């Protein structure tokens, strides 16, 4: 299959390129040109081609929680959002702490998925934080990183061993940074709003204490540490200082942490209940600065689907988590690019070449000749209102329902195949 995308603005942060030109796709690869006539010609005038997005933190719920999301529905939603590669977290049922489950996810993704899926394996057996998983066997089965996401590794000695052991396999350790004793029974950010609403708060220090510890252990071991879902100003400061010292640490945040404050919790909407919780404006400002100066390397969705029945409960009882595949680009454009926090190219690097570098995804995150033809085509003038009816994900738990967005993905190509278009 020969596809030519003509007269399109090509933005490729991996090579610091931004120009008007053509993209040539032969089968599943980007090529410099081809002599044959194209089987399909796409007019790209007025649009922007970027590498397909890489989401380094998502929950597909499959296997075990298919009532919330499946590999098929999740990858459909991802394709709509321009995401061509997903790193899925291991808190499925059964957990991805063994080779057969990792292989099951990979095989099911190949059969049913519209985008690339790379499983993350549990760092400890059954995510209980007491005994290391068989990480070498999991690596051979196809995992790309380890994490007990949702369950912090409280035992410092165990975390040290994980960082030491994964170094042999060059696997990043993704840290869910939460001191469970400090966050115990908390449901939102600790502060003025939690007092007014009568809801138990989660202090910033619950996140910052664990980030500090894990960075110290990364310095001790020389291991590869990646901090998930950064939400506080203090966390940004700690990570910035660690990078200055040359410690091998990278970090991600999520669109809701640079978009929403805990003010939105005031109507007790459980679609604003996330972990870590939404913080305050000073935290949003610090996260934006961290994205600008490179302290925060990636933007991930932390896509966490839950059924309407689960979310339609008292705030205290509802589960944490929101969906994010379908709005990631629009929130980046509206909250970071349109406001001048990041240039368009710098913003795109947070969801393309930076994740590809951190997680060693060869051939992805770039539009260079020879790369896999994973491409998102963007129309910055495209506008839409997010509604439950137009959400593709099986679950609808988004705090952005009813919001108008300007700018979005109008076509997604995975390995040379068009998997989504408006």
Helices and strands as residue ranges (DSSP letters): E 2-12, G 13-15, E 17-26, E 29-31, E 40-43, E 48-51, E 53-59, H 71-80, E 83-88, H 99-112, E 116-119, G 125-127, H 135-141, E 145-146, H 156-167, E 172-175, H 180-183, E 188-189, H 192-197, E 201-202, H 205-221, E 225-227, H 233-244, E 249-254, G 255-258, G 262-267, G 270-272, H 281-293, E 298-300, E 303-304, H 308-311, G 325-327, H 328-332, I 333-337, H 344-349, H 353-358, E 375-385, E 404-414, E 417-421
